Each structure stands twice: as C-alpha cells, then as structure tokens.
Amino acid sequence: QEQLVESGGGSVQAGGSLSLSCAASGRAFSTYAMGWFRQAPGKEREFVAGIDASGSRTYYADSVKGRSTISRDNAKKTVYLQMNSLKPEDTAVYSCAADRHLLLPSRSISAYDYWGQGTQVTVSS
C-alpha cells in the first residue's frame, strides 16, 4: 500500500506562484507513473500534469501548459508541481496520484491506484 501526502497549497493572488509537493511512503515509488489532478467546486476532477517513472517524460493539460512544471526526485520519493502565473480558475483541490501499472502517466482518473488527500489552492483576482 502506498501513502501519498500533498503539501504546499495555499492562497495567492493572480499572477503568483505555488509549489506543491507529494511525498510517498512506499519502496516502489520509483516504478510509478505519477499524476497531479485537481477538482474545483462543482466540477469534475481533471488531469493537470503527469510524469513517467524515470522523470524523463512529462505531460500537461492545455490549461496549465507553459505555466506549470512537474518533476520528481525518486531518491526523496517526492513529486512536485510548480505553478506560475496562477489564475483564479486554477482554484481547486490538487491531488497527486500513483499508477502502478503503466509506464507513462495516464490522463484518466481510473488508471491510478493510489491518491493523496489533496491540498487546497486558492487564487484571488
């Protein structure tokens, strides 16, 4: 069983930046594709960014491409999401997720096996 714990959320003004972290507890972290998802009030959870197990391939939703960077440190068992030029529409609960099976991160929620509890990001105008 893998436990994921997010941190780094908070409140910022539009145009600001936040760096989210997701720390894993298990030994197999370096074999997992990882993803960041978000869910805004009244909306469905959506894919934000994904990274393969080695950290060499990254993927982004169009809504955050060019403003966000996903990265990972397998030695620290942590995946990061750096978000810049934040907009009010980025306001959501951000969750990280781990996929045990696929080599590349999926944009599909159902592909992921483990989820963190989420961290709130609030962007004010």
C-alpha positions as CSV (number, residue, x, y, z in Angstrom):
1,Q,0.0,0.0,0.0
2,E,1.3,3.4,-0.9
3,Q,0.5,6.6,1.0
4,L,0.7,9.9,-0.7
5,V,0.8,13.2,1.2
6,E,0.5,16.6,-0.5
7,S,1.7,19.9,0.8
8,G,2.4,23.4,-0.4
9,G,-1.1,24.6,-1.1
10,G,-2.3,28.0,0.0
11,S,-3.8,31.3,-1.1
12,V,-2.2,33.6,-3.6
13,Q,-3.1,36.5,-5.8
14,A,-3.5,36.1,-9.5
15,G,-0.1,36.1,-11.2
16,G,1.6,34.4,-8.2
17,S,3.3,31.1,-7.9
18,L,2.9,28.0,-5.7
19,S,5.0,24.8,-5.4
20,L,3.2,21.7,-4.5
21,S,4.9,18.5,-3.2
22,C,3.6,15.0,-2.9
23,A,5.6,12.6,-0.6
24,A,5.3,8.9,-1.0
25,S,5.9,6.3,1.7
26,G,6.5,3.1,-0.1
27,R,9.5,1.5,-1.6
28,A,8.2,1.2,-5.1
29,F,7.8,5.0,-5.8
30,S,10.5,5.0,-8.5
31,T,8.5,2.5,-10.5
32,Y,5.2,4.5,-10.6
33,A,4.0,7.0,-13.1
34,M,2.7,9.9,-11.2
35,G,0.0,12.5,-11.9
36,W,-1.5,15.7,-10.5
37,F,-5.2,16.2,-10.7
38,R,-7.5,19.0,-9.5
39,Q,-11.1,19.4,-8.6
40,A,-12.8,22.8,-8.4
41,P,-16.1,23.2,-6.6
42,G,-19.0,21.8,-8.6
43,K,-16.7,20.4,-11.2
44,E,-15.3,17.0,-12.0
45,R,-11.7,16.1,-11.2
46,E,-9.4,16.8,-14.1
47,F,-5.9,15.9,-15.1
48,V,-3.3,18.6,-14.6
49,A,0.1,17.0,-15.2
50,G,1.8,13.7,-15.4
51,I,5.4,12.3,-15.3
52,D,6.8,8.9,-16.1
53,A,8.6,6.7,-13.5
54,S,12.1,7.9,-14.6
55,G,11.1,11.6,-14.8
56,S,12.1,11.9,-18.4
57,R,8.6,12.4,-19.9
58,T,6.1,14.9,-18.8
59,Y,2.6,15.7,-19.9
60,Y,0.3,18.7,-19.2
61,A,-3.3,19.7,-19.6
62,D,-3.6,22.5,-22.1
63,S,-5.0,24.7,-19.3
64,V,-1.7,24.7,-17.4
65,K,0.9,24.1,-20.2
66,G,3.6,26.7,-20.2
67,R,2.7,27.8,-16.7
68,S,3.4,24.6,-14.7
69,T,6.2,22.1,-14.3
70,I,6.0,18.7,-12.9
71,S,9.1,17.0,-11.7
72,R,10.2,14.2,-9.3
73,D,13.0,13.1,-7.1
74,N,12.9,9.4,-6.8
75,A,15.6,9.4,-4.0
76,K,13.3,11.6,-1.9
77,K,10.2,9.7,-3.1
78,T,8.6,13.0,-4.0
79,V,6.8,14.5,-7.0
80,Y,6.5,18.3,-7.4
81,L,4.2,20.7,-9.3
82,Q,5.5,24.2,-9.8
83,M,2.7,26.5,-10.8
84,N,3.3,30.0,-12.1
85,S,1.2,32.8,-13.4
86,L,-1.7,31.5,-11.4
87,K,-5.2,32.4,-12.4
88,P,-8.5,32.4,-10.4
89,E,-9.6,29.5,-12.5
90,D,-6.7,27.4,-11.1
91,T,-8.5,27.4,-7.7
92,A,-9.1,23.8,-6.8
93,V,-8.1,21.0,-4.5
94,Y,-5.0,19.5,-6.0
95,S,-4.2,15.8,-5.5
96,C,-1.4,13.6,-6.6
97,A,-1.9,10.0,-7.7
98,A,0.3,7.0,-8.4
99,D,-0.1,4.4,-11.1
100,R,1.5,1.0,-10.5
101,H,0.9,-0.4,-13.9
102,L,1.6,2.0,-16.8
103,L,5.0,3.2,-17.8
104,L,3.6,6.5,-18.9
105,P,1.2,8.7,-16.9
106,S,-2.4,8.5,-17.9
107,R,-4.8,11.4,-18.1
108,S,-7.6,9.1,-16.9
109,I,-8.5,9.1,-13.2
110,S,-9.4,5.4,-13.3
111,A,-5.8,4.4,-14.2
112,Y,-4.4,5.5,-10.8
113,D,-4.2,3.2,-7.9
114,Y,-3.2,5.5,-5.0
115,W,-4.3,9.0,-4.2
116,G,-3.4,11.7,-1.7
117,Q,-5.9,13.6,0.4
118,G,-5.4,16.8,-1.6
119,T,-4.2,20.3,-0.9
120,Q,-6.3,23.5,-1.4
121,V,-5.1,26.1,-3.9
122,T,-7.0,29.4,-3.9
123,V,-6.2,32.1,-6.4
124,S,-7.8,35.5,-5.9
125,S,-8.2,38.2,-8.5
